[in-house]
Amino acid sequence: MAKTHARASLRRRLAAIGQMQRLQGHEWESAHPAIRATLRGLLRQHGAPARRAAALGTAELRRLVAACSAPAYGPKAATAKLAGLRDRALLLLGYAAALRRAELAAVTWENLVFTAEGGLRLLVPRAKGDPEGEGAWIGIPRGERPETCPVRALAAWRDASGRADGPVFRKVDCWGQLGQDALHPDAVRQILSKRAAAAGIRVPAAERLSPHGLRAGFVTQAYAAGARDEQIMAHTRHRDLKTMRGYVRRAKLELDSPAKLLGL
């Protein structure tokens, strides 16, 4: 599998094998020389840098939102407008709340509380780092700019869709009718790809366009604005500081580069 799978995939499969071994009552030591040396040899021969999700910051979000609001004409103009309102709310909420695609697709109106102060509280009932479903609340303030405010975008989508219960993000068919079920998580990727193409957003060849880029962009933008590690982790619900700081290191590449001291 080393020829076709990334190193993270190999490690996940190795961990799964170890878990099954332990469940069957067999001894398992992942640090055993036979395992460790084999894995290192495979990575030395076949290893390649991971293609991480390109961080999508506020500048990219403004372009994506503008693409959602592009005027549409013809018999399907009403459908395009409705889908644009949905996509605008989806992208802005995904960015402001630093949600994973599955969490974003699973949001229901019952999980959202519009506050008297003009902001929003979002309940994430279950997440990757919360398999037992303890849930976590996220606060989202009202945005400074109407066109990029996630609270206004959600309110506009709610009014246009005529729904205030059940899944927030649903399929909009060619007749402008809403589906009953929540979008599939992969639909979030398709929406992002479509809007990024319309906005002319391109990512470097070493990176990939992915909904996870909204989460990575949140961490990068928040760190650059001076947010503390604990503030970011409380919002993104990262339990591992090392994982969260992986995003921060990317933000530091230019901000803290010693090359700035060379007087070039």
Secondary structure as GFF3:
##gff-version 3
##sequence-region A 1 264
A	DSSP	alpha_helix	7	23	.	.	.	ID=ss1
A	DSSP	alpha_helix	33	46	.	.	.	ID=ss2
A	DSSP	alpha_helix	58	68	.	.	.	ID=ss3
A	DSSP	alpha_helix	77	96	.	.	.	ID=ss4
A	DSSP	alpha_helix	101	105	.	.	.	ID=ss5
A	DSSP	three_ten_helix	109	111	.	.	.	ID=ss6
A	DSSP	beta_strand	112	114	.	.	.	ID=ss7
A	DSSP	beta_strand	120	124	.	.	.	ID=ss8
A	DSSP	beta_strand	136	140	.	.	.	ID=ss9
A	DSSP	three_ten_helix	146	148	.	.	.	ID=ss10
A	DSSP	alpha_helix	150	161	.	.	.	ID=ss11
A	DSSP	beta_strand	170	172	.	.	.	ID=ss12
A	DSSP	beta_strand	178	182	.	.	.	ID=ss13
A	DSSP	alpha_helix	185	199	.	.	.	ID=ss14
A	DSSP	alpha_helix	212	224	.	.	.	ID=ss15
A	DSSP	alpha_helix	229	236	.	.	.	ID=ss16
A	DSSP	alpha_helix	241	255	.	.	.	ID=ss17
A	DSSP	three_ten_helix	258	262	.	.	.	ID=ss18
###
